[in-house]
Amino acid sequence: MAKGISKEQLLNWYHQMVLIREFEDRCDHLYFVDKKITGVYLHLYSGHEATGVGALATLGPQDHVITAYRDHGIAIARGVDPKPLMAEMMGKRTGVSGGKGGSMHLASREHNFWGGYAIVGGHLPLATGIALEAQYNETGAVVISFIGDGATNNGYFHEAVNMAGAWKLPVVWIIENNFVAMGTRVEDSTAQTELHKRAIAYGIKDMGRINGQDVIEVYETVKEAVEYARTNGSVLIESLTYRYKGHGVSDKTYSERFADELRDYQENRDPITLLANRLKKEYKNIEPELEKIRAEAVKIVDESVEFALNSPDPTYEDLIAHIYVEE
């Protein structure tokens, strides 16, 4: 097993990944079957778990995290309670954003988790701004900003990373390359398909590609990147991962279009299974512990659903609150 990583830490990562998967599977059911989650979009993190969990395990409470609309798993990995997360999914008053943000706008000031943004690439300049504040006030904080592969062709990406490079801001940019930006393969939309090489254009450290299905590899690489970024400036990492669902709920043919590839990832490269197999190989008779963790994850999600269902809807007063700054 990897040097310096304890059994307790590995089991904690396993717990987080199983919890994220269970949360996402339940959201999928609540949307399509129970109709308790509504709206046009729902972007699930299933299949990406090792990237989010491994990356955020490197951060301290003073550090910052920001991501795009596939944000449920990132929020859980950052330590946000699943109960207000699920309440937000259902548009309830007890949600992390008061029921006014929904699936794509999860955030928690307490955890320095700043969202959850629906505009492709729209969060990237904000990551640069958060890092500028950390540098200016000498807080020592680092920002991890997750980026979808498709967003790397967006102007926001180039502007934000360029500025972070010019000012040597403490950002670890993590591209979650799941090979299909919405519905288009990377090789069909991007001239340079090795996305990490974009670091060269902006003078920031290129840490290459990593196996985003291996939580240990993600952790070790991002840990090095975070240590570098605290004092030397921005870093770019490309994490090769895979999503198990379509881009969003409107993508109804994803599982058919990529059936063979999807099956290969689920059967041979699933991040939860990979970690479970490593734990079984390293520690004898660990299966009961893994079963207990899986049962606990189901219980936590059950409780989050119950909490959300029993929570009140926002009121008119909630609707008009937080529009103007109160003196």
Backbone as numpy.savetxt, mean C-alpha at the origin, in Angstrom:
# Nx Ny Nz CAx CAy CAz Cx Cy Cz
17.12 -18.44 7.44 16.27 -17.25 7.44 17.15 -16.02 7.44
16.61 -14.90 7.02 17.38 -13.68 6.88 17.99 -13.26 8.21
19.21 -12.78 8.13 19.95 -12.37 9.32 19.29 -11.19 10.00
19.17 -11.26 11.32 18.65 -10.15 12.09 17.15 -10.02 12.12
16.43 -10.94 11.50 14.97 -10.89 11.51 14.46 -12.02 12.40
13.79 -11.66 13.48 13.34 -12.65 14.46 12.10 -13.39 14.00
11.84 -14.48 14.67 10.62 -15.25 14.41 9.39 -14.41 14.69
9.43 -13.62 15.77 8.30 -12.78 16.13 8.00 -11.75 15.04
9.06 -11.20 14.45 8.87 -10.21 13.40 8.26 -10.85 12.16
8.73 -12.03 11.82 8.19 -12.74 10.66 6.72 -13.10 10.87
6.39 -13.53 12.07 4.99 -13.86 12.36 4.12 -12.61 12.32
4.67 -11.49 12.76 3.93 -10.23 12.68 3.66 -9.85 11.24
4.66 -10.03 10.38 4.46 -9.74 8.95 3.43 -10.68 8.36
3.48 -11.94 8.76 2.50 -12.91 8.28 1.10 -12.48 8.70
0.97 -12.07 9.95 -0.32 -11.60 10.46 -0.82 -10.42 9.63
0.04 -9.44 9.37 -0.38 -8.27 8.61 -0.83 -8.65 7.21
-0.09 -9.52 6.55 -0.44 -9.90 5.18 -1.74 -10.67 5.13
-1.93 -11.59 6.07 -3.18 -12.35 6.12 -4.35 -11.43 6.43
-4.13 -10.47 7.33 -5.19 -9.52 7.68 -5.57 -8.66 6.47
-4.58 -8.19 5.73 -4.87 -7.40 4.53 -5.66 -8.22 3.52
-5.23 -9.46 3.28 -5.92 -10.31 2.32 -7.37 -10.55 2.75
-7.57 -10.84 4.02 -8.91 -11.09 4.52 -9.77 -9.83 4.42
-9.19 -8.69 4.75 -9.91 -7.42 4.66 -10.34 -7.15 3.22
-9.45 -7.35 2.28 -9.74 -7.10 0.88 -10.76 -8.10 0.33
-10.62 -9.35 0.69 -11.60 -10.34 0.24 -12.99 -10.00 0.76
-13.04 -9.53 2.01 -14.34 -9.17 2.58 -14.92 -7.93 1.89
-14.06 -6.98 1.60 -14.53 -5.78 0.88 -15.11 -6.17 -0.49
-14.44 -7.10 -1.15 -14.91 -7.58 -2.44 -16.32 -8.16 -2.31
-16.54 -8.95 -1.27 -17.84 -9.57 -1.04 -18.88 -8.52 -0.64
-18.47 -7.58 0.19 -19.40 -6.55 0.64 -19.83 -5.65 -0.52
-19.00 -5.53 -1.52 -19.33 -4.70 -2.68 -20.24 -5.46 -3.64
-19.80 -6.64 -4.06 -20.51 -7.34 -5.13 -21.72 -8.13 -4.65
-21.66 -8.66 -3.44 -22.73 -9.55 -2.96 -23.66 -8.83 -1.98
-23.10 -8.29 -0.91 -23.93 -7.68 0.13 -24.36 -6.26 -0.19
-23.65 -5.61 -1.13 -23.98 -4.23 -1.54 -23.90 -3.25 -0.38
-23.02 -3.52 0.57 -22.83 -2.61 1.70 -21.75 -1.58 1.43
-20.85 -1.90 0.51 -19.88 -0.93 0.01 -20.35 -0.53 -1.37
-20.52 0.76 -1.58 -21.05 1.23 -2.86 -20.06 2.18 -3.52
-20.46 2.72 -4.64 -19.59 3.64 -5.37 -19.12 3.02 -6.67
-18.46 3.83 -7.46 -18.02 3.40 -8.79 -16.73 2.59 -8.72
-15.88 2.88 -7.74 -14.55 2.26 -7.72 -14.26 1.55 -6.41
-13.50 0.50 -6.52 -12.96 -0.22 -5.37 -11.69 -0.89 -5.86
-10.54 -0.46 -5.36 -9.25 -0.97 -5.83 -8.62 -1.80 -4.71
-8.45 -3.08 -4.95 -8.00 -4.00 -3.91 -6.50 -4.27 -3.99
-5.90 -4.54 -2.82 -4.45 -4.70 -2.69 -4.04 -6.18 -2.71
-4.97 -7.06 -2.94 -4.70 -8.51 -2.90 -3.60 -8.88 -3.88
-2.56 -9.53 -3.38 -1.40 -9.91 -4.18 -0.20 -9.03 -3.95
-0.42 -7.80 -3.50 0.65 -6.83 -3.25 1.17 -6.86 -1.81
0.61 -7.68 -0.97 0.79 -7.55 0.48 2.25 -7.46 0.92
3.12 -8.25 0.32 4.52 -8.28 0.77 5.22 -6.95 0.54
4.86 -6.26 -0.53 5.49 -4.97 -0.81 5.11 -3.94 0.25
3.84 -3.82 0.55 3.41 -2.84 1.55 3.92 -3.16 2.94
3.77 -4.42 3.35 4.17 -4.82 4.70 5.68 -4.73 4.88
6.43 -5.25 3.93 7.89 -5.22 4.04 8.44 -3.81 4.05
7.87 -2.95 3.22 8.35 -1.57 3.14 8.07 -0.79 4.42
6.85 -0.88 4.92 6.49 -0.06 6.07 7.08 -0.58 7.37
7.56 -1.81 7.37 8.24 -2.34 8.55 9.56 -1.63 8.82
10.04 -0.86 7.87 11.32 -0.17 8.01 11.17 1.21 8.65
9.95 1.69 8.82 9.71 3.05 9.26 9.48 3.17 10.76
9.78 4.35 11.29 9.43 4.69 12.65 8.18 5.54 12.67
7.63 5.83 13.87 6.39 6.61 13.96 6.53 8.04 13.44
7.74 8.58 13.41 7.95 9.95 12.93 7.95 10.04 11.42
8.07 8.90 10.74 8.14 8.88 9.29 6.76 8.99 8.66
6.72 9.17 7.34 5.48 9.44 6.63 5.25 8.44 5.51
3.96 8.22 5.21 3.56 7.31 4.14 2.46 7.97 3.32
2.57 7.84 2.01 1.52 8.34 1.13 1.40 7.40 -0.06
0.20 7.24 -0.57 -0.01 6.30 -1.67 -1.17 6.79 -2.53
-1.55 5.98 -3.49 -2.65 6.33 -4.40 -3.93 5.65 -3.94
-4.77 5.22 -4.88 -6.11 4.75 -4.52 -6.13 3.29 -4.05
-5.08 2.51 -4.29 -5.06 1.12 -3.80 -4.48 1.15 -2.38
-5.27 1.72 -1.47 -4.70 2.18 -0.21 -5.09 1.39 1.03
-6.05 0.48 0.93 -6.51 -0.21 2.14 -5.37 -0.99 2.81
-4.63 -1.75 2.00 -3.56 -2.57 2.54 -2.44 -1.74 3.15
-2.12 -0.62 2.51 -1.08 0.27 3.03 -1.50 0.82 4.39
-2.76 1.20 4.52 -3.26 1.73 5.79 -3.14 0.70 6.90
-3.52 -0.54 6.61 -3.42 -1.61 7.61 -1.97 -1.86 7.98
-1.08 -1.89 6.98 0.34 -2.11 7.25 0.94 -0.99 8.08
0.38 0.20 7.97 0.87 1.33 8.76 0.32 1.30 10.18
-0.62 0.40 10.45 -1.13 0.24 11.80 -2.47 0.88 12.07
-3.16 1.34 11.01 -4.48 1.93 11.20 -5.48 0.83 11.56
-6.32 1.10 12.53 -7.31 0.14 13.02 -8.29 -0.23 11.89
-8.49 -1.53 11.63 -9.43 -1.94 10.57 -10.87 -1.49 10.79
-11.27 -1.23 12.03 -12.66 -0.84 12.28 -13.01 0.49 11.61
-12.30 1.59 11.89 -12.63 2.83 11.17 -12.33 2.76 9.68
-11.42 1.88 9.28 -11.18 1.70 7.85 -12.41 1.10 7.18
-12.96 0.06 7.78 -14.15 -0.56 7.20 -15.34 0.38 7.27
-15.42 1.17 8.34 -16.51 2.14 8.44 -16.41 3.17 7.32
-15.19 3.55 6.98 -15.01 4.49 5.87 -15.41 3.84 4.55
-15.11 2.57 4.40 -15.49 1.86 3.18 -17.01 1.90 2.99
-17.74 1.88 4.10 -19.20 1.90 4.03 -19.77 3.31 4.13
-18.90 4.31 4.17 -19.37 5.70 4.22 -19.99 6.10 5.55
-19.46 5.53 6.65 -20.04 5.80 7.97 -19.30 6.93 8.70
-20.01 7.52 9.63 -19.48 8.67 10.38 -18.23 8.31 11.18
-18.10 7.07 11.58 -16.96 6.63 12.39 -15.74 6.26 11.54
-15.83 6.46 10.24 -14.72 6.15 9.36 -13.54 7.09 9.57
-12.38 6.67 9.09 -11.16 7.47 9.29 -11.28 8.85 8.64
-12.10 8.98 7.63 -12.32 10.28 6.99 -13.76 10.75 7.19
-14.38 10.26 8.26 -15.74 10.70 8.59 -16.81 10.23 7.64
-16.48 9.22 6.82 -17.45 8.71 5.86 -17.53 9.54 4.60
-16.68 10.55 4.47 -16.73 11.44 3.32 -15.64 11.17 2.30
-14.77 10.21 2.59 -13.67 9.91 1.68 -13.87 8.62 0.91
-14.29 7.59 1.63 -14.51 6.30 0.98 -13.22 5.56 0.68
-13.33 4.57 -0.17 -12.25 3.63 -0.46 -10.94 4.29 -0.86
-11.00 5.34 -1.68 -9.78 5.92 -2.25 -9.17 7.04 -1.42
-9.80 7.38 -0.29 -9.32 8.53 0.48 -9.20 8.17 1.96
-8.46 7.12 2.24 -8.19 6.74 3.62 -6.96 7.51 4.10
-7.00 8.03 5.31 -5.86 8.76 5.86 -5.93 8.71 7.38
-4.77 8.91 8.01 -4.72 8.95 9.47 -3.57 9.84 9.91
-3.91 11.01 10.44 -2.88 11.92 10.94 -2.08 11.27 12.05
-2.75 10.50 12.90 -2.10 9.83 14.02 -0.94 8.95 13.55
-1.07 8.35 12.37 -0.07 7.41 11.86 0.83 8.04 10.79
0.72 9.35 10.60 1.46 10.01 9.51 1.21 9.29 8.17
-0.02 8.85 8.02 -0.46 8.20 6.78 -1.38 9.18 6.07
-0.92 9.71 4.94 -1.57 10.86 4.33 -2.45 10.51 3.12
-2.82 9.27 2.96 -3.74 8.91 1.87 -3.05 8.05 0.85
-3.88 7.51 0.07 -5.23 7.57 -0.44 -5.56 8.81 -1.29
-5.21 8.77 -2.65 -5.62 9.83 -3.56 -6.16 9.22 -4.84
-7.27 9.79 -5.33 -7.94 9.21 -6.49 -7.33 9.63 -7.81
-6.63 10.77 -7.83 -6.04 11.26 -9.07 -4.72 10.54 -9.32
-4.58 9.94 -10.49 -3.36 9.19 -10.80 -2.14 10.10 -10.70
-1.24 9.76 -9.80 -0.02 10.54 -9.62 -0.20 11.80 -8.82
-1.43 12.14 -8.45 -1.69 13.40 -7.76 -1.05 13.50 -6.40
-0.74 12.36 -5.79 -0.12 12.38 -4.46 1.38 12.61 -4.49
2.00 12.49 -5.67 3.46 12.52 -5.73 4.04 13.89 -5.39
3.48 15.00 -5.91 3.97 16.30 -5.45 3.79 16.50 -3.94
2.74 15.91 -3.36 2.53 16.02 -1.92 3.62 15.29 -1.17
4.07 14.15 -1.69 5.18 13.44 -1.06 6.42 14.31 -1.03
6.68 15.01 -2.14 7.81 15.92 -2.20 7.64 17.04 -1.17
6.44 17.57 -1.04 6.19 18.63 -0.08 6.36 18.18 1.36
5.88 16.99 1.67 6.04 16.44 3.03 7.53 16.27 3.35
8.28 15.79 2.36 9.72 15.61 2.56 10.43 16.94 2.72
9.97 17.96 2.00 10.57 19.29 2.13 10.37 19.83 3.55
9.18 19.61 4.10 8.94 20.04 5.49 9.88 19.32 6.45
10.05 18.00 6.24 10.94 17.23 7.13 12.38 17.74 7.03
12.81 18.03 5.82 14.17 18.54 5.64 14.32 19.93 6.25
13.37 20.81 5.99 13.43 22.20 6.45 13.47 22.27 7.98
12.64 21.46 8.62 12.56 21.47 10.08 13.51 20.48 10.75
14.30 19.80 9.93 15.32 18.87 10.43 14.73 17.85 11.40
13.60 17.26 10.99 12.95 16.26 11.84 13.60 14.88 11.73
14.36 14.67 10.67 14.95 13.35 10.45 14.00 12.34 9.86
12.79 12.78 9.51 11.78 11.86 8.98 12.01 11.56 7.51
11.56 10.38 7.12 11.60 9.93 5.73 10.17 9.73 5.25
9.95 9.95 3.96 8.66 9.69 3.33 8.78 8.48 2.42
7.88 7.51 2.59 7.73 6.45 1.59 6.52 6.79 0.74
6.74 6.87 -0.57 5.66 7.15 -1.51 5.53 5.99 -2.47
4.36 5.35 -2.47 4.08 4.26 -3.39 3.54 4.82 -4.70
3.94 4.19 -5.81 3.58 4.66 -7.15 3.17 3.45 -7.98
2.07 3.54 -8.68 1.72 2.49 -9.63 2.57 2.61 -10.88
2.77 1.50 -11.58 3.61 1.54 -12.78 3.09 2.51 -13.82
1.75 2.60 -13.96 1.18 3.50 -14.94 1.44 4.97 -14.61
1.52 5.29 -13.31 1.71 6.68 -12.91 3.10 7.21 -13.25
4.03 6.32 -13.57 5.38 6.79 -13.90 5.43 7.47 -15.27
4.34 7.39 -16.04 4.26 8.11 -17.31 3.51 9.44 -17.14
3.17 9.76 -15.92 2.38 10.95 -15.63 3.32 12.12 -15.32
2.94 13.31 -15.71 3.77 14.48 -15.46 4.05 14.73 -14.00
3.07 14.40 -13.12 3.29 14.56 -11.69 4.54 13.81 -11.24
4.72 12.60 -11.77 5.86 11.78 -11.38 7.16 12.51 -11.69
7.30 12.98 -12.90 8.56 13.60 -13.33 8.83 14.90 -12.57
7.80 15.69 -12.36 7.97 16.93 -11.64 8.36 16.68 -10.18
7.65 15.75 -9.54 7.89 15.50 -8.12 9.25 14.87 -7.87
9.60 13.87 -8.68 10.88 13.19 -8.48 12.04 14.11 -8.85
11.86 14.92 -9.87 12.91 15.87 -10.26 13.20 16.85 -9.12
12.16 17.41 -8.53 12.35 18.36 -7.44 12.98 17.68 -6.23
12.52 16.45 -5.93 13.10 15.70 -4.81 14.58 15.41 -5.05
14.93 15.16 -6.31 16.32 14.92 -6.63 17.15 16.17 -6.54
16.63 17.29 -7.06 17.37 18.55 -7.05 17.63 19.05 -5.64
16.67 18.83 -4.74 16.81 19.33 -3.37 17.24 18.24 -2.38
17.52 17.06 -2.91 17.97 15.93 -2.08 17.02 15.69 -0.90
15.75 15.57 -1.24 14.72 15.37 -0.23 14.63 13.89 0.18
14.28 13.64 1.44 14.27 12.27 1.98 13.02 11.48 1.60
12.96 11.06 0.33 11.83 10.27 -0.14 12.32 8.93 -0.68
11.67 7.86 -0.29 11.87 6.56 -0.91 10.67 6.33 -1.83
10.91 6.43 -3.13 9.87 6.22 -4.13 9.82 4.74 -4.46
8.67 4.11 -4.24 8.52 2.67 -4.50 7.49 2.48 -5.60
7.95 2.03 -6.77 7.05 1.72 -7.87 6.53 0.30 -7.68
5.22 0.16 -7.52 4.61 -1.17 -7.44 4.23 -1.57 -8.86
5.11 -2.29 -9.51 4.90 -2.67 -10.91 4.17 -4.00 -10.97
2.86 -3.92 -11.21 2.08 -5.16 -11.36 1.79 -5.46 -12.83
2.55 -4.80 -13.71 2.61 -5.11 -15.15 1.43 -4.62 -15.98
0.34 -4.23 -15.33 -0.85 -3.82 -16.09 -1.38 -2.51 -15.51
-1.04 -1.40 -16.13 -1.56 -0.11 -15.69 -3.00 0.00 -16.16
-3.93 -0.07 -15.25 -5.35 -0.18 -15.56 -5.56 -1.41 -16.45
-5.57 -1.24 -17.77 -5.77 -2.40 -18.64 -4.68 -2.59 -19.67
-3.61 -1.80 -19.59 -2.57 -1.83 -20.61 -1.26 -2.34 -20.05
-0.65 -3.31 -20.72 0.63 -3.85 -20.28 1.71 -2.77 -20.35
2.67 -2.86 -19.44 3.75 -1.89 -19.39 4.49 -1.82 -20.72
4.76 -2.98 -21.31 5.53 -3.00 -22.55 4.78 -2.38 -23.73
3.47 -2.21 -23.58 2.68 -1.59 -24.64 2.53 -0.08 -24.47
2.94 0.42 -23.32 2.73 1.84 -23.05 4.01 2.59 -22.68
5.08 1.84 -22.41 6.28 2.47 -21.86 7.51 2.03 -22.64
8.26 3.01 -23.14 9.44 2.69 -23.95 10.53 2.03 -23.13
10.77 2.55 -21.91 11.75 1.94 -21.01 10.99 1.15 -19.95
10.95 -0.17 -20.14 10.12 -1.00 -19.26 10.79 -1.31 -17.92
12.08 -1.04 -17.80 12.74 -1.17 -16.50 12.56 0.17 -15.79
11.48 0.28 -15.06 11.03 1.57 -14.56 11.99 2.19 -13.55
12.75 1.36 -12.87 13.70 1.89 -11.87 14.76 2.77 -12.51
15.02 2.57 -13.81 16.06 3.34 -14.49 15.70 4.82 -14.62
14.47 5.16 -14.35 14.08 6.57 -14.39 14.79 7.37 -13.30
15.32 6.69 -12.32 16.09 7.38 -11.28 17.27 8.13 -11.87
17.85 7.56 -12.92 19.05 8.15 -13.53 18.78 9.56 -14.03
17.60 9.77 -14.61 17.27 11.08 -15.19 17.22 12.19 -14.15
16.97 11.83 -12.89 16.78 12.84 -11.87 17.87 12.81 -10.80
18.93 12.08 -11.07 20.09 12.11 -10.19 19.85 11.55 -8.81
18.91 10.61 -8.70 18.67 9.99 -7.40 19.16 8.53 -7.43
19.27 7.94 -6.26 19.83 6.61 -6.14 18.87 5.57 -6.72
19.38 4.73 -7.61 18.61 3.66 -8.23 18.94 2.36 -7.51
17.95 1.80 -6.82 18.17 0.54 -6.10 17.58 -0.64 -6.85
17.24 -0.44 -8.12 16.90 -1.54 -8.99 15.56 -2.18 -8.73
15.45 -3.40 -9.25 14.22 -4.18 -9.11 14.34 -5.15 -7.95
13.23 -5.39 -7.28 13.17 -6.39 -6.23 11.95 -7.28 -6.46
11.99 -8.45 -5.84 10.85 -9.35 -5.88 9.82 -8.88 -4.87
8.80 -8.23 -5.34 7.78 -7.68 -4.47 6.87 -8.69 -3.81
7.05 -9.97 -4.14 6.28 -11.04 -3.49 7.00 -11.60 -2.26
8.24 -11.21 -2.07 9.07 -11.71 -0.97 9.21 -10.62 0.08
8.48 -10.74 1.19 8.46 -9.69 2.20 9.83 -9.45 2.80
10.65 -10.47 2.88 11.98 -10.32 3.45 12.87 -9.50 2.52
12.85 -9.81 1.24 13.64 -9.05 0.27 13.19 -7.59 0.23
11.89 -7.37 0.28 11.37 -6.00 0.29 11.88 -5.26 1.52
11.76 -5.89 2.67 12.20 -5.26 3.92 13.68 -4.90 3.87
14.50 -5.83 3.47 15.94 -5.59 3.48 16.34 -4.47 2.53
15.72 -4.43 1.35 16.05 -3.40 0.36 15.55 -2.04 0.81
14.31 -1.99 1.27 13.74 -0.70 1.68 14.42 -0.19 2.93
14.83 -1.07 3.81 15.56 -0.65 5.02 16.84 0.10 4.63
17.57 -0.45 3.69 18.78 0.22 3.20 18.43 1.56 2.55
17.33 1.57 1.80 16.92 2.80 1.12 16.53 3.89 2.12
15.80 3.51 3.17 15.37 4.47 4.18 16.58 5.07 4.90
17.53 4.23 5.25 18.74 4.72 5.92 19.50 5.69 5.02
19.55 5.40 3.74 20.22 6.28 2.79 19.47 7.61 2.67
18.15 7.53 2.52 17.35 8.73 2.26 17.37 9.71 3.42
17.52 9.23 4.64 17.51 10.12 5.80 18.59 11.19 5.72
19.70 10.86 5.13 20.82 11.80 5.11 21.30 12.17 3.71
20.94 11.38 2.69 21.51 11.59 1.36 20.52 11.98 0.28
19.22 11.85 0.54 18.25 12.21 -0.47 17.52 11.03 -1.06
16.81 11.27 -2.14 15.82 10.33 -2.66 16.40 9.04 -3.24
15.56 8.02 -3.21 15.88 6.68 -3.70 14.68 6.18 -4.50
14.94 5.43 -5.56 13.86 4.82 -6.34 14.03 3.31 -6.37
12.94 2.60 -6.08 12.92 1.14 -6.08 11.75 0.68 -6.95
11.96 -0.35 -7.73 10.88 -0.95 -8.51 10.57 -2.32 -7.94
9.38 -2.46 -7.38 8.96 -3.72 -6.77 8.04 -4.46 -7.73
8.47 -5.64 -8.17 7.67 -6.44 -9.09 6.67 -7.26 -8.30
5.40 -6.93 -8.47 4.35 -7.60 -7.72 3.23 -7.97 -8.68
2.07 -8.36 -8.13 0.97 -8.78 -9.00 -0.34 -8.61 -8.28
-1.32 -8.04 -8.98 -2.63 -7.88 -8.37 -3.52 -9.04 -8.78
-4.35 -9.47 -7.83 -5.22 -10.61 -8.07 -6.59 -10.22 -8.61
-6.91 -8.96 -8.53 -8.18 -8.47 -9.04 -7.91 -7.46 -10.16
-8.96 -7.08 -10.86 -8.79 -6.09 -11.90 -8.39 -4.74 -11.33
-8.15 -3.80 -12.21 -7.77 -2.46 -11.76 -8.75 -1.93 -10.73
-10.01 -2.13 -10.98 -11.08 -1.75 -10.07 -12.28 -2.61 -10.35
-13.37 -2.33 -9.69 -14.54 -3.20 -9.83 -15.14 -3.16 -11.23
-14.82 -2.12 -11.99 -15.35 -2.03 -13.35 -14.58 -2.91 -14.34
-13.42 -3.40 -13.93 -12.61 -4.27 -14.79 -13.07 -5.71 -14.60
-14.02 -6.12 -15.42 -14.68 -7.41 -15.23 -14.05 -8.55 -16.02
-13.08 -8.25 -16.89 -12.49 -9.30 -17.73 -11.04 -9.59 -17.39
-10.52 -8.97 -16.33 -9.11 -9.11 -15.97 -8.72 -10.58 -15.76
-9.50 -11.29 -14.97 -9.17 -12.68 -14.65 -9.22 -13.59 -15.87
-9.95 -13.19 -16.89 -10.01 -13.97 -18.13 -8.83 -13.62 -19.04
-8.54 -12.33 -19.15 -7.47 -11.87 -20.06 -6.10 -12.37 -19.63
-5.89 -12.48 -18.32 -4.57 -12.86 -17.82 -4.65 -14.13 -16.97
-5.50 -15.04 -17.37 -5.82 -16.22 -16.56 -4.59 -17.06 -16.22
-3.75 -17.36 -17.21 -2.59 -18.22 -16.97 -1.58 -17.55 -16.05
-1.30 -16.30 -16.30 -0.35 -15.55 -15.48 -0.87 -15.40 -14.05
-2.14 -15.09 -13.93 -2.76 -14.93 -12.62 -2.70 -16.23 -11.84
-2.98 -17.34 -12.49 -2.93 -18.64 -11.82 -1.51 -18.97 -11.35
-0.53 -18.63 -12.17 0.87 -18.88 -11.80 1.23 -18.12 -10.52
0.85 -16.86 -10.44 1.16 -16.07 -9.25 0.43 -16.60 -8.02
-0.82 -16.94 -8.18 -1.58 -17.41 -7.04 -1.09 -18.77 -6.54
-0.67 -19.62 -7.44 -0.24 -20.96 -7.05 1.23 -21.06 -6.68
2.08 -20.24 -7.31 3.51 -20.40 -7.14 4.24 -19.20 -6.54
3.61 -18.02 -6.56 4.31 -16.83 -6.10 3.50 -15.98 -5.14
2.54 -16.58 -4.51 1.70 -15.84 -3.57 2.54 -15.40 -2.37
2.52 -14.12 -1.99 3.39 -13.63 -0.91 3.12 -14.26 0.44
1.86 -14.56 0.73 1.52 -15.18 2.01 2.02 -16.62 2.06
1.80 -17.35 0.97 2.26 -18.74 0.90 3.78 -18.82 0.96
4.46 -17.91 0.27 5.93 -17.92 0.28 6.47 -17.74 1.69
5.90 -16.80 2.45 6.38 -16.60 3.82 6.02 -17.78 4.71
4.81 -18.32 4.53 4.41 -19.48 5.33 5.35 -20.65 5.09
5.72 -20.89 3.85 6.63 -21.99 3.53 8.00 -21.79 4.15
8.48 -20.54 4.18 9.78 -20.26 4.80 9.71 -20.47 6.30
8.62 -20.08 6.90 8.46 -20.29 8.34 8.39 -21.77 8.69
7.68 -22.53 7.88 7.58 -23.98 8.12 8.92 -24.67 7.97
9.71 -24.17 7.03 11.04 -24.75 6.81 12.00 -24.42 7.96
11.87 -23.23 8.51 12.80 -22.76 9.53 12.40 -23.21 10.94
11.10 -23.27 11.21 10.63 -23.55 12.56 9.70 -24.76 12.55
10.05 -25.76 13.31 9.26 -26.98 13.36 7.93 -26.74 14.08
6.92 -27.45 13.60 5.60 -27.44 14.24 5.02 -26.03 14.40
5.24 -25.19 13.40 4.73 -23.82 13.49 3.32 -23.69 12.90
2.84 -24.75 12.28 1.52 -24.69 11.63 0.41 -24.23 12.56
0.34 -24.72 13.83 -0.73 -24.24 14.72 -0.68 -22.72 14.93
0.52 -22.16 15.01 0.63 -20.70 15.16 0.09 -19.98 13.93
0.38 -20.53 12.76 -0.10 -19.90 11.53 -1.63 -19.99 11.44
-2.17 -21.12 11.84 -3.62 -21.28 11.84 -4.27 -20.30 12.81
-3.65 -20.11 13.96 -4.17 -19.17 14.95 -4.17 -17.74 14.39
-3.11 -17.40 13.69 -3.01 -16.06 13.08 -4.11 -15.87 12.04
-4.34 -16.90 11.23 -5.38 -16.79 10.21 -6.76 -16.62 10.85
-7.01 -17.38 11.92 -8.30 -17.28 12.62 -8.46 -15.90 13.25
-7.38 -15.36 13.79 -7.43 -14.04 14.41 -7.73 -12.96 13.37
-7.15 -13.10 12.17 -7.39 -12.14 11.11 -8.87 -12.13 10.71
-9.46 -13.31 10.61 -10.90 -13.41 10.28 -11.73 -12.73 11.36
-11.35 -12.95 12.61 -12.08 -12.35 13.73 -11.99 -10.82 13.69
-10.80 -10.30 13.42 -10.61 -8.85 13.37 -11.47 -8.24 12.26
-11.50 -8.89 11.11 -12.30 -8.36 10.00 -13.79 -8.50 10.30
-14.18 -9.61 10.90 -15.58 -9.76 11.32 -16.00 -8.60 12.23
-15.15 -8.27 13.18 -15.44 -7.20 14.13 -15.48 -5.84 13.42
-14.61 -5.67 12.43 -14.61 -4.40 11.69 -15.90 -4.23 10.90
-16.39 -5.31 10.32 -17.64 -5.26 9.57 -18.80 -4.95 10.51
-18.82 -5.62 11.65 -19.89 -5.39 12.63 -19.88 -3.94 13.11
-18.68 -3.44 13.36 -18.53 -2.04 13.80 -19.07 -1.09 12.74
-18.73 -1.34 11.50 -19.17 -0.47 10.42 -20.68 -0.53 10.23
-21.23 -1.74 10.24 -22.67 -1.88 10.04 -23.47 -1.17 11.13
-22.93 -1.15 12.34 -23.63 -0.54 13.47 -23.30 0.93 13.68
-22.49 1.48 12.80 -22.09 2.88 12.92 -23.11 3.79 12.24
-23.24 5.03 12.73 -24.21 5.96 12.14 -23.71 6.54 10.82
-24.65 6.96 10.00 -24.31 7.67 8.77 -23.93 9.10 9.10
-23.16 9.76 8.23 -22.86 11.17 8.45 -24.13 12.01 8.42
-24.12 13.09 9.17 -25.25 14.01 9.21 -25.01 15.19 8.26
-26.02 16.05 8.13 -25.84 17.26 7.33 -24.74 18.13 7.94
-24.70 18.19 9.26 -23.66 18.98 9.92 -22.27 18.44 9.59
-22.15 17.12 9.47 -20.87 16.53 9.08 -20.50 16.93 7.65
-21.51 16.99 6.81 -21.27 17.30 5.40 -20.64 18.68 5.24
-21.09 19.65 6.03 -20.60 21.01 5.87 -19.46 21.35 6.83
-19.03 20.37 7.62 -17.92 20.60 8.56 -16.58 20.51 7.83
-15.55 21.15 8.41 -14.18 21.09 7.93 -14.01 21.71 6.54
-14.90 22.62 6.20 -14.77 23.34 4.93 -13.94 24.61 5.13
-14.24 25.33 6.23 -13.49 26.54 6.55 -12.69 26.32 7.82
-11.57 26.97 7.93 -10.75 26.90 9.14 -11.43 27.73 10.23
-11.61 27.13 11.38 -12.23 27.85 12.49 -11.14 28.52 13.33
-11.34 29.78 13.65 -10.36 30.50 14.46 -10.51 30.16 15.92
